[in-house]
């Protein structure tokens, strides 16, 4: 156990408390059997994550790692096992096992050099590894942990799996389980391998930024609460990897203070994302619990009906949009500051351009969460489901308020988290001093918060409190209805049309009869909002695997004599090999 | 001590003189259009009137609706504390405040977009959605411009950048500065909702962006919104002056120096304002879907500015 494990342990258990509190109300609607399954699997799921971060041997690490996947898969099955759900789950398991194989392979490559497969022995052996092996280990771990973290293009299982899990489990998966992959990556690359090469950093930064931009663009087009949040997790993971990549670049260039700054930024963003994404997923669970739907086009006007949930959810949205006075801003600022340091040092323009890309990401995140919050919680209800909601249980309110309070604390007074994190970063990178930014932002944020609070109070005291409630202006016509409001689709339309090259929407209109376009009898219209590139990317791979499997099937004739022949041939060839080898 | 007082004075100047700047722009536009025009003090009278009016709140609105203008106003005023005006220092400074400054303005936008959706009418959603489009596309060039200048000045603080620029020779204008200035001008027009991106005086559904967002507001809340909008215009104009033409700022704290600094600041502001009035009177507003192209130009210029820092530097 060192500071790194301690930090992630805090993350797991810290988020475990509100999740458990929330689950107490959430699991009420389960049948008795499912209720038992739920609680035992959630507890084991949290324990399996604990096992990964406290493991000192590779065996324990891999057992925890695999259990984490399997237990979360079990939890997904609690809420039904329809065809769609099973397909998503299968995808999840396939991707996770591929990732686990890569991670395991990267550990096994240490075998000839380390006396035992413990973290300590591997750290000691890292120096004696040949250079090409270090590269292979790095690439394997990047692919393996990246798969678990949901880096583009290995991300597409993520919205599927996180979207269908029970909401508290989605919260754990998005807020904590993805972070375990970050833990693994930091542990292997920074702690065990050390002395990185500069291109490792560039590779990670580029993959990270692509992940961030695409993640948020997909989130913007998504209108199912939990899938939107899952895509936004992809974005945030991208940002964390940008910071990690910068840390590797700085470390490789021999700039330990800047490396410590970037690593602190990555760790703080990890913490922050765990907080606000946990909050938002639990909030989504509360919305589902009280209204019965997760489709934001059906919602609206929830804030007066669910005040506790509504206010905490707003804080989560503002935090994830990176607004100052909340925790998301501080970590984004640290990332910007690392990038700026990189830009001043670098003679090449690639690093400063990243600032533009991160700014684009954060502006899109702002738009995305205005959409999410405004459409879901403000305005008029768009359906009866949103109109007649059951009150949210106190447990749920309390769980959300707890996390929201942490978001405000780390935003207004980031020093409480940043100082310990910079010490932690110092243990990962040889001999740095604490970066000056940690102290300066820790001093600045309380000042800004005080100034804004003071101004708000002054204005509220001076403003005439009286107001009269009137009907919303409806251009002189009687009555507006919920259906006349902007929807999530119409809200995101301008941005979707600007980024049409990414979304590649499909629209198809058929007129019947086709030879009389001006007097159609029948018009059919079909549109797909986004077609993601995974289809084109993965289809050939899947087709290839299936084709190979089909060829291999020819071996299985079903004829016992043939199988005996196979066995005979194998034994014969083994004998030949052993004779001459 | 004296420096501290000046910091406060310049921040108050940005906040309190903002409506005057708006009045002057309207007056200039009126003159260009051969009209008499209202007095330059008219925006103050307007604010006074609105602050004393009764406020009408839509019946669907929640607490978000009435708190949004207050939050937006507070965040905009605090953003003013980071700008150097009369001398190259500010009330609040931080190495990296270029990012904080932009994000403080984003608070206002976030709050107002939610306030607009809270009204429950289609206009609010329309305004909010369009504002999101403009903001999302303007943010990247704004950050790139600030980064380009930060790279040249090797500091991430607005005041320090101004201080560095003062030490340079005016006639050594670098390509980076020209490109960045052009990009920032476009971004400033977009961010403050002026023609050709948005028309602050229109109420036509097809074109309005910011006005659609604030359509439901009245009374004191509307006054706060109008005032914050005026401050924002003032902030971006002052940002352009501080980053690209800070010469004339007083380096020593003497009454004469400060008077000269105030004079040159007013002169530079006047130049910007005349430019804006001429553009607003002679250019038609862009179609909604041409705005992204306009902002793409800004992004391209900003990217070039950043690339040129790598070439011109060292």
Interface residues (C-beta under 8 A of the other chain):
Chain A: X301 X303 X304 X310 X314 X318 X321 X322 X323 X324 X325 X329 X332 X333 X336 X337 X340 X343 X344 X346 X347 X348 X349 X352 X353 X355 X356 X357 X358 X359 X360 X362 X363 X364 X366 X367 X370 X371 X373 X374 X375 X378 X379 X380 X436 X437 X440 X441 X444 X447 X448 X451 X452 X455 X456 X459 X460 X463 X464 X466 X467 X468 X469 X470 X471 X472 X473 X474 X480 X482 X484 X485 X486 X487 X490 X491 X492 X493 X494 X495 X497 X498
Chain B: X51 X52 X54 X55 X56 X57 X58 X59 X60 X62 X64 X66 X70 X71 X73 X74 X75 X77 X78 X81 X92 X94 X95 X96 X97 X99 X100 X103 X104 X106 X107 X109 X110 X113 X114 X116 X117 X118 X119 X120 X121 X122 X123 X124 X125 X126 X128 X129 X130 X132 X133 X135 X136 X137 X138 X139 X140 X141 X142 X143 X144 X147 X148 X150 X151 X154 X156 X215 X216 X219 X220 X224 X288 X289 X292 X299 X302 X303 X306 X307 X309 X310 X313 X314
